[in-house]
Amino acid sequence: MVRRRPIGEATVRSVQVTMSSSADPELLLSRVRTRPGDLLDIGAIARDIRSLYELGDYELVDFFLTQDAEGHILHIEAHHKSW
């Protein structure tokens, strides 16, 4: 079971992209509208994920959040199509 805590007025400290291909992560990052300093907005993150998935190059695009003493880190993972 995953426990969820209220996010409140949290901000995004960093956005990181990892991919299962040799493509440039900066290219994907340029399509993500969520930026460091933005308020954490799950709806906006979902739109970012959908936008990346709609490129048609990935069979799965997902995200997760981690937190450290300085704030929340948005991790986006893009898995290139295996076919």
HELIX and SHEET records of a PDB file:
HELIX    1   1 PRO A   25  LEU A   29  1                                   5    
HELIX    2   2 ILE A   42  TYR A   53  1                                  12    
SHEET    1   A 3 VAL A  12  MET A  19  0                                        
SHEET    2   A 3 GLY A  71  HIS A  80  1                                        
SHEET    3   A 3 TYR A  58  ASP A  68 -1                                        
END                                                                             
